[in-house]
Amino acid sequence: MKNEIIRQIVLLVLIVAGSAILVIMYFSDRRVDPVDMRGIRETSINPILLNFSAIKETSGFELIDRTVAHFDISSLMGDVSGSTLNIGILNLDPNAPTGILDVYVFAGDGTVSRDELTMGSLFHSFSGLSGVFQTLTVDISALLSEANLNGDSFLSFNLRATDSDRYFLQSTIVGVTQFSGLRSAGKAEGPTFIELPNAIVLKPGRLALLGIVGLMGIGLAVMDIMGRRSCLGDESGRP
């Protein structure tokens, strides 16, 4: 009887572990889209939120636009080496001198707000941005490692220009109606996302489902063990 119970416990562990692995593989992703991404415009009174993603940095009476993107990394698992931030962008003013885009980083809260117009520390600068659509890529392995050590739930970026060029980006929002930003001459700007070649992130809203599936599996297995134990007890008590 004791050996039968041990065998059932081992079987339970294997079933739960196997189910968890399959669920994680199905409900995980190596690409992380922003949970919120939009432009913030500086005005003479207060910053305002835009319903598109734009970047423009000028002086005088012209407006300043910056774009902030928040990425949920709370369920990040695995090796973050080789992870990259990918920015699909279009420069609307390609004439010389070519554009410069600065990437500022900070630990955000998942929601773009007006006070984030000036937030962040300079992380990287892209130069020589022409007028064609392009996807800019930069390694963020160190940023993800530091964010994990700090226990940060979100890794956030503030995208700014250092010249008078105007830029448009596409916003891919998880859980919100997708909007693709302002378009120019029918050209569709590409998405901004994090690529994880050696790690995974559980998709938002699926952690609860994973827990429910696990608990159901454990409950069914325990009921089976108790039933078998009861049967063995009945058999041992027979004359």
N, C-alpha and C positions, 0 to 999 in steps of 0.2 A: 504493500500500500504506500509506504514511504517513497519507494523508488518511482511509483506511478505519479505521485504528486510532484516530485522533482522533475520528472520528464515533462509534465504538463507546464510547469513554471518555465522551463527552458524553452519549450515551444511557444509559450506566451511572449517571452522576451523576443524571440526571433520574429514572430508575427508582427509585433508592435514596431520593432526596429525596421523591418522591411517595409511596412506600410508607411512609416514616417519618411523613409528615404524616397519612396516613390512619390509621395505627396509633395515633398520638398522639391523634387526634380520637376514635377508638373506645374507647381505654383510658384516657381522662382524664375528669375530672369537675369541675364547678364547685361542688360541695358536698363539704365535708370532714367526715366523722363522727369521733368520738373513737376512737383506737386503744385507749384504756382510760379508763374513767370509773366512779367508785364513791365511796361515802361513807366517811369516816374518823371514828371516834367516839373522843372523849377520855374516858378512864376514870381512876379514882383511881390506877391502876398504870401502864399503858402504853396508847397509842392502839391501836385495833384496826380492821381493815378490815371494811367491811360488804358484803353482797351486794345492796345497793340504794343508790340515790342520795337522800340526805336532808340537810336543812340545819336546824339548830336551834342557837341561841346563847343560853344561859341561865347564870345564876350559882347559887351554892349547891351543893346536892347533885344537881341535875339534870345530865344528860349534855349534852355539846356534840357536834353532828354538823356536818360540813362535807363538801362534795363537790368532788373534784378531777377535772378532765378534761384529757387529753393529746391534742393534735392533731399528726399527722405532716405537716410542711410541707417536708420535705427535697426533694420533687420539685415544688415550687411554681414555676410558670412564668407570666410575663406581668405585666401591670399590676395591682397590688393595690388600687388606689383603689376606694373604695366597698365594700370587703369588710366583712362584719358577723359578729359573734357572735350566735347566736340561741339563747335559752334557753327551753325549754318548762317551765313551772313552775306548781304549784298551792299556794296558801296554805291550810293547814288551819285557821288561826285568824284569820279575816277581821275580827273585831271590832276596834273602835277601840282604840288607834291602828293604822292600817294599816301593813303590814310594810315593811321596808327590806332590800334585798339588796345586799351588797358583792361586787364582782368583783376578785379579786387575780390578778396575772399573774406568771409566772416561766418560765424556760427549763427544761423538764423532760426526762425521759429516756424517756418513752413508757410507763412503768409506774407505777401508783399505789402508793405505799408509805406506811407509817405515819408516817415522818418528815416527810411533806409536809403534815401537819395545819396547821402555822403558816407554810408557805412562801408567798412572793409579796409583791408591792408593790401597794397599792391603786390600781386603775385607774379604776373607775367604780362609782357607787352608783345603784341603782334604788329609788325610794320610791313610796309609795301603792299597795302590792300588795294587791289585794282577794282575796276568796275564790274568784273564778272562775279557771278555767284561762286562762293567757295566755302568749304568746310574747314575751319581752323581747328587744330588739334594740339593739346598740350598734356603732358603727363602730370597726373595729380595723385600719384601713389603716396607721396609724403603727406599730402593734405588729408587723405583718407585715414592714414595711419595715426596722424595726430588727432584727428577728430574722434577716432575710436578710443584712443587713450584718454581723451578728455570727456568721453561719454556723451558727445554731441549727437543729437538725433537728426540734425539737418546740416548739410554743407551748402553754403549759399555763395552766390557770385554776383558782383556788381560790375556790369560791363559799361565802360566809359570810353569816349574818344578824347584824343589830345589835340585835335585839329578841327577845322570847320566842316569836315566831311560828314555826310548824313548816312546812317546805316539802318537797314531793316532786318529783322529776324523773324523766324517763325516760332510760335509758342505752342508746344505740345503739352496739354494739361491733363493730368490723371484725375478722373472723377469729375471733371468740369467740361462743359461743352467746348470742344476744341475750336480755337480761332487761329487763323494763320497770319495775323498781322496785316499791316498795310502792304499792298502789292504795287509794284511799279511796272508799267508796260507789259502787264500780264505775266511777269516772271514770279514764280513761286519760290520763296525763300525756304531753306531747309530747317530741320529741327535742331534744337540744342539738347544734348543728352550726355550722360556718362556711360562709357563703355568699360565693362569689367571682364577681361579675358580670363582671369584666374579666380574670380570670386562670384558670388551670387547674392541677390537681394530678393527676399520673399515679397511677392506682390502685395500691395496694400489691400487690406481687408480679408486676406486669405489666412492670416495667422489664427484667427478665431476658428475658421473652418478646420485648420490643421489640428487644433486642440480638441475640437468636437469629435473629429474622426478618431483621434488617438484615444479619447476617453471611451468612446463607443466600443472600440476594439478591445480595450482593457476590460470593460464591463462584460462583454460577451465571453471573453476568455475566462474570466474569473467565475462566471456562472457555469461554464462548461466544467471547470475544475471542481467546483463545489458539487455539481451533479454527479461527476464520476466518483468523487470521494464518497458521496452518499450511497451510490450503487455498490461500491466496494465494501462499505460498512454493512449494508444489508446482506451481501453475499457471505461475509465473514461470520455473521450472526446466525446463519442458517444451520439447522441440525445436520 
